[in-house]
Amino acid sequence: MRAVEPDETGFVRGTYWERFGDGDTTVLFVPAWAIVHARVWKMQVAYFARHFRVVVFDPRGNGRSERPQDPAAYSEHEYAADLAAVMDASETDRAVVVSLSMGAQRALLFADAYPERVLGMAFIAPSLQLAPGHSERAHYEKRFGEQLDTDEGWAKMNAHYWRRDYRSFIEFFFENVFTEPHSTKQIEDTVGWGLESDAETLIATALGPGLDEAATREITDRLCCPVLVIHGEDDRIRPVEVGEALAAATGGEFMRMPAVGHCPQARKPVAVNLALREFVDKAATGTRREEAVHGYS
């Protein structure tokens, strides 16, 4: 059972979205890679819906959203357009935008295109090209489409392996996402969500065009809203140095979490929720004060 049911649901651009609560400020949780869907935010939705208006959506490629097979459909620009469409469909004028992992890319693109709609941005374990990735994974990501002579370790990050044993890759991936002891429940949840997609769809998402370092830095140089970055020290998916680099590039706050992996919102939800709550309150209050000064309220 879900802790809270949505007050409103809908589809736009083939994307399924949900709204919870009716607070003055909207918190929009951006989907990560389509290996999971909006339930990855389940430890945030019920809490934040008691205080704010909350919007979540499934990424194209998983959950109740469509699963196109063309890699171009999984461009980060397409995901950013989905984000804008969900805000319009849910009648959300502005929001504090919270992203996880690859959601950082689409969140940045959206904020760059619509800065007036962003009260603040919080990034959890951002997956961006701002610092070198883990060496073994980076090595095999470059060989994603090759036939390899090994399936060991991050060699599983391979299109041919996914077609042979999709479930095994999903299990391997989430065992590396959750580095913390006693993460059995989180691994079971995410493996189940991963299995709601399929090998061919996930391959298409992996081939979709993303943001390179130059494009990312151009956007962060222009970003003018408040920023919070949260990153675990034991992240085996994207190293903590990526989060540090993003905070430095945006002048944002940085919350470093010792002994935490790639999904702190799932394994340390109380600490993450409290930090996000404080950030949302400050971002919303700061905007209201600015509007009052300029005669908008």
C-alpha positions in Angstrom: 0.0 0.0 0.0 1.1 3.6 -0.7 1.4 5.9 2.3 -0.7 8.5 0.5 -2.8 8.4 -2.7 -2.5 11.2 -5.3 -5.1 14.0 -5.3 -4.8 14.3 -9.1 -3.2 12.3 -12.0 -2.8 12.8 -15.7 -0.9 12.0 -18.9 0.9 14.6 -21.0 3.4 13.9 -23.9 3.0 10.2 -23.0 4.1 10.9 -19.4 2.2 9.9 -16.3 2.2 12.4 -13.5 0.7 12.7 -10.0 -0.1 15.6 -7.6 -0.3 15.4 -3.8 -1.3 18.1 -1.3 -2.4 21.7 -1.8 0.4 23.8 -0.1 1.4 27.3 -1.3 4.7 26.0 -2.6 5.1 23.2 -5.1 8.0 20.7 -4.8 8.5 18.9 -8.1 10.5 15.7 -7.9 12.3 14.9 -11.2 12.7 11.3 -12.3 16.1 9.7 -12.5 17.2 7.2 -15.2 14.3 5.1 -16.4 15.7 2.1 -14.6 13.3 3.4 -11.9 10.1 5.4 -11.8 8.4 8.0 -9.5 8.2 5.5 -6.6 11.9 6.1 -6.0 10.6 9.2 -4.2 8.2 7.3 -1.9 10.0 8.3 1.3 9.6 12.0 0.3 6.1 12.2 -1.1 4.0 11.6 2.0 6.1 13.8 4.2 6.3 16.8 1.8 2.6 16.5 0.8 1.7 17.4 4.4 3.5 20.7 4.1 3.6 21.5 0.4 2.1 20.8 -3.0 4.0 17.8 -4.5 4.3 16.8 -8.2 6.0 13.6 -9.4 6.1 11.8 -12.8 7.3 8.6 -14.3 10.1 9.0 -16.8 9.4 7.9 -20.4 10.7 4.3 -20.4 9.3 3.1 -17.1 6.2 3.1 -14.8 3.0 4.2 -16.5 4.7 6.4 -19.1 5.3 5.4 -22.7 8.3 3.3 -23.8 9.4 4.5 -27.2 12.2 2.5 -28.8 14.0 5.4 -30.6 17.0 6.6 -28.6 16.3 10.1 -29.8 13.1 10.0 -27.7 15.3 9.7 -24.6 17.3 12.9 -25.3 17.8 15.0 -22.1 16.0 17.8 -24.0 13.0 15.5 -24.5 12.9 14.8 -20.7 13.2 18.5 -20.0 10.3 19.1 -22.3 8.3 16.5 -20.4 9.1 18.3 -17.2 7.7 21.6 -18.6 4.6 19.8 -19.9 4.0 18.2 -16.5 4.2 21.6 -14.8 1.7 23.0 -17.3 -0.7 20.0 -17.0 -0.6 20.1 -13.2 -1.1 23.9 -13.3 2.2 24.5 -11.6 3.5 28.0 -12.2 6.7 27.7 -10.3 8.4 25.0 -8.1 11.4 24.0 -6.1 12.9 21.3 -8.4 14.4 18.3 -6.8 16.4 15.8 -8.9 18.1 12.5 -8.4 21.1 11.1 -10.4 20.5 11.6 -14.2 17.5 13.8 -13.3 20.1 16.6 -12.8 20.6 16.9 -16.5 17.0 17.4 -17.4 16.5 19.7 -14.4 19.3 21.9 -15.5 18.0 22.1 -19.0 14.6 23.0 -17.8 15.9 25.7 -15.4 18.0 27.2 -18.2 15.0 27.4 -20.5 12.5 28.6 -17.8 14.4 30.3 -15.0 11.3 32.2 -14.0 9.6 28.9 -13.1 12.3 27.7 -10.7 12.3 28.8 -7.1 15.3 26.7 -6.2 17.1 23.5 -7.3 18.1 20.6 -5.1 20.3 17.9 -6.6 20.7 14.4 -5.0 23.7 12.4 -6.2 23.8 14.3 -9.5 25.0 12.4 -12.6 26.8 15.1 -14.5 30.0 15.3 -16.5 31.7 17.6 -14.1 34.3 15.2 -12.6 35.8 11.9 -13.7 33.5 8.9 -13.1 34.6 5.6 -11.4 37.3 4.2 -13.6 35.9 0.7 -14.2 32.4 1.8 -15.0 33.7 4.6 -17.2 35.8 2.1 -19.1 32.9 -0.1 -19.9 30.4 2.6 -20.6 32.6 3.6 -23.6 32.3 0.0 -24.8 28.5 -0.2 -24.3 27.7 -1.6 -27.7 30.7 -3.9 -28.1 30.7 -7.7 -27.7 32.9 -8.3 -24.7 34.8 -11.4 -23.6 33.8 -10.9 -19.9 30.7 -10.3 -17.8 32.5 -9.5 -14.6 31.8 -6.3 -12.7 30.9 -3.2 -14.7 31.3 -5.2 -17.9 27.6 -5.9 -17.3 27.0 -2.3 -18.4 26.7 -3.6 -21.9 23.8 -3.8 -24.4 24.6 -7.4 -25.3 24.6 -8.5 -21.7 21.3 -6.7 -21.0 19.7 -8.7 -23.8 21.1 -11.9 -22.5 20.4 -11.4 -18.8 18.5 -8.2 -18.0 17.6 -9.2 -14.5 21.2 -9.9 -13.6 22.2 -6.5 -14.6 19.4 -4.9 -12.7 20.4 -6.8 -9.6 24.1 -5.9 -10.0 23.3 -2.2 -10.6 21.2 -1.8 -7.5 23.6 -3.7 -5.3 26.0 -1.0 -6.3 23.5 1.8 -5.7 22.8 0.7 -2.2 26.3 0.4 -0.6 24.9 0.7 3.0 24.4 -2.4 5.1 20.8 -3.8 5.6 19.6 -2.4 2.3 17.6 -5.6 1.3 14.2 -3.8 1.1 15.6 -0.9 -1.0 17.3 -3.4 -3.4 14.1 -5.5 -3.7 12.0 -2.4 -4.4 14.4 -1.0 -7.1 14.9 -4.3 -8.8 11.2 -4.6 -9.1 10.9 -1.2 -10.6 13.7 -1.9 -13.0 11.9 -5.0 -14.2 8.9 -2.8 -15.1 11.1 -1.7 -18.0 13.0 -4.1 -20.4 16.3 -4.5 -22.0 15.5 -2.9 -25.4 13.9 0.1 -23.7 16.8 0.6 -21.3 19.3 0.3 -24.2 17.4 3.1 -26.0 17.6 5.3 -22.8 21.3 4.7 -22.5 21.8 5.8 -26.1 19.8 9.0 -25.7 21.8 12.2 -26.1 22.9 13.7 -22.8 24.8 16.8 -21.6 28.5 17.0 -22.0 30.8 18.9 -19.6 30.9 22.1 -21.7 27.1 22.3 -22.1 26.7 21.6 -18.4 29.1 24.4 -17.3 27.5 26.9 -19.7 24.2 26.2 -17.9 25.6 26.3 -14.4 27.3 29.6 -15.2 23.9 31.1 -16.0 22.0 29.5 -13.1 20.9 32.2 -10.6 18.4 30.4 -8.3 19.3 28.9 -4.8 21.0 25.5 -5.1 21.5 22.6 -2.7 23.6 19.5 -3.6 23.4 16.3 -1.5 25.9 13.5 -2.2 27.0 10.3 -0.4 30.7 9.6 0.1 30.3 6.0 -0.8 28.4 6.5 -4.1 29.6 3.8 -6.5 27.5 5.1 -9.3 28.7 8.7 -9.5 31.6 9.8 -7.2 31.0 12.5 -4.6 33.4 14.8 -6.4 30.7 15.3 -9.0 28.4 16.8 -6.4 31.2 18.9 -5.0 31.9 20.2 -8.5 28.2 21.1 -9.1 28.0 23.0 -5.8 31.2 24.9 -6.6 30.0 25.7 -10.1 26.6 27.0 -8.9 27.7 28.6 -5.6 25.3 26.2 -3.9 25.2 24.6 -0.5 26.9 21.1 -0.4 25.7 18.4 2.0 28.2 15.5 2.1 26.9 12.3 3.6 29.4 9.9 5.1 28.9 6.1 4.6 26.0 6.7 2.2 25.6 5.5 -1.4 23.8 6.7 -4.5 20.2 7.0 -3.1 20.4 8.8 0.2 16.7 9.8 -0.2 15.9 6.1 0.2 18.5 5.0 2.8 18.7 8.2 4.9 15.3 9.8 4.3 15.0 11.7 7.6 18.3 13.5 7.1 17.5 14.2 3.4 13.9 15.3 4.1 14.9 17.7 6.8 17.6 19.2 4.6 15.2 19.5 1.7 12.5 21.0 3.9 14.8 23.7 5.2 15.9 24.4 1.6 12.3 24.6 0.3 11.3 27.0 3.0 14.2 29.3 2.4 13.7 29.2 -1.4 10.0 30.0 -1.1 10.5 32.7 1.5 13.3 34.3 -0.4 11.2 34.5 -3.6 8.2 36.0 -1.7 10.4 38.7 -0.2 11.9 39.5 -3.7 8.4 39.8 -5.1 7.2 42.1 -2.3 10.2 44.4 -2.9 9.3 44.6 -6.6 5.5 45.0 -6.0 4.4 41.6 -7.2 2.5 40.6 -4.1 
